[in-house]
Amino acid sequence: MSFAKQHSKKYDAIVIGAGFSGLYMLHRLREAGFSARVYEAAWDIGGTWYFNRYPGARCDIESIYYNYTFSEELLNEWTWSSKYAEQHEILSYINFVADKLDLRKDIQLQTEVTSAKYNEKTQKWDIELENGSKVMTTYFIPAVGVLSASNIPNIKGIDHFQRELYHTGEWPHDKVDFKGKRVGVVGTGSSGIQAIPVIAQEAGHLTVFQRTPQYSSPAHNHSLDSETIEKTKENFSEIRQAMYASMHGVPSSARTRSTDQDSPEERQRTYEKAWQDGGLFSFLYTYSDIAFTPEANETVAQFIRSKINETVHDPETAKKLMPDFYYGTKRPILNTGYFETYNRENVSLIDLRSAPIEEITPNGLRTSNSEYDLDILVFATGFDALTGPLLKLNIQGKDGVTLNEKWAEGTQTYLGIATSGFPNMFMITGPQSPSVLSNMIVSIEQHVDWIVDCLAYLSEHNATIEADAEAEQMWAQQCKSIANMTLLSKTDSWYMGANIEGKPREFLAFAGGVGPYRQICDRVASKGYEGFTFL
Ligand code: FAD
């Protein structure tokens, strides 16, 4: 039987994933009159905020900005409790939105999409679900997230560990009981730095296994007072415009002043203020040259190192915690009591650079110079970011070419939204868009709005759209040149694919800023989708 005959259902659009992206996409598709279905592998909606329920999980963009901006009603009806919302509050917000917009009826949960194939004859996408059933769609929209494919390192013996093993990105729903236990945490990125202080309070002993020491500054989280909330709601139109035009999707920006225009004392005062203010981008916004010049960058780096030194009592431990890459070339990290945690009697820090992990044993972990008995092992080892979730989807485009084949040597997209050879496929916050360099909800909304406008155009013209290979090459070149103007591409980070063995080394996002990127996308659309071909 041909694939077409096996289909029981056809939709205008199929969306994969029910996180912030998929939910907003569903809402806009319905508003625009398209028939749409969302498939979500998890037991419930929420994406990132459904899965990442590890202790200490919270957002690091201020909650008043980390919400949808498209609806005044949603803005007015929801009130955040603290400056940086915890995971469960964000998940409640997502559920509130889904209920308010009556989204659930078009979402099929517990349904993993196992493949998506473009059929050149029908000019439709054939989508296969894990239960073997098949669905057909005109527009294929993977909203699978960029930090949703957990990275569990391939360490010898991992399958033989006989005690409790967790990854922060796939945290269980039942509370993990650390009380009195010997706990090991592998990884000190954003998730590790959030989880470690909380786990340390409960564990009998916590051993942190660190490969890369990180720059991190205090979040200074606090409850939000009613005045701040009122003011934000009243002024949201202006705030929204500032977010849309900004570098990172938040309504603030870097000063035009450079580090050499201030004396060392003045710089010290500026950095001290940034440290006291908290804020993900506070340090990057102090001086215009921090993201570009090694010497300027070193002044911030030194400031944060000196704070670590002041905070951590044991000089040997402090030394191990000193970061040595360019500040801001990995996602900045906010913390609540992270460095202070190393002053606790029940916490020890193992430097994996001097003694790498050799094996996970049935009862713990062995490095090149010691063995550790552990009751609970937590991997806070991040994600196969940006490309990982898409490449896991088994996507096949024209001429039978798979996305994995196409991107084997490096990512190729046009605007981070489309890729040539894959007509009518649209990515949300895909690689080579501002994505993880931004407040992602702003980037999600911008992509969804752009895509829905494009679908309306296609529907009106009865056309299929495909990115041009030349436009895509130029876009890749532009992304590369911008990243190379900054220090971003000089560090081995997950932005560069460096945390995953065998992944091509390339800077995976558009570093030119959310505002300029929006202008580029709008210009492409206003020129009749320049750089695309209609089939
Ligand atoms: P996701 O929320 O990742 O949702 C993707 C969904 O697709 C998932 O539910 C997944 O199950 C589903 N899916 C994937 N493959 C399939 C398949 N084959 N079949 C069916 N379903 C599938 N961003 C910020 O801007 N600020 C922050 O402070 C911030 N904090 C973060 C903290 C953590 C711990 C993490 C992991 C990420 C954070 N992010 C933050 C990024 C965050 O991922 C985005 O802000 C946003 O939640 C992404 O939404 P999304 O819908 O695009 O993707």
Boltz pocket constraint, residues with backbone or C-beta under 6 A from the ligand:
constraints:
  - pocket:
      binder: B
      contacts: [[A, 16], [A, 17], [A, 18], [A, 19], [A, 20], [A, 21], [A, 22], [A, 39], [A, 40], [A, 41], [A, 42], [A, 44], [A, 46], [A, 47], [A, 48], [A, 49], [A, 52], [A, 57], [A, 58], [A, 59], [A, 60], [A, 61], [A, 66], [A, 111], [A, 112], [A, 113], [A, 114], [A, 143], [A, 144], [A, 145], [A, 146], [A, 147], [A, 148], [A, 169], [A, 191], [A, 389], [A, 392], [A, 393], [A, 428], [A, 429], [A, 438], [A, 439], [A, 440], [A, 441], [A, 444]]
      max_distance: 6.0
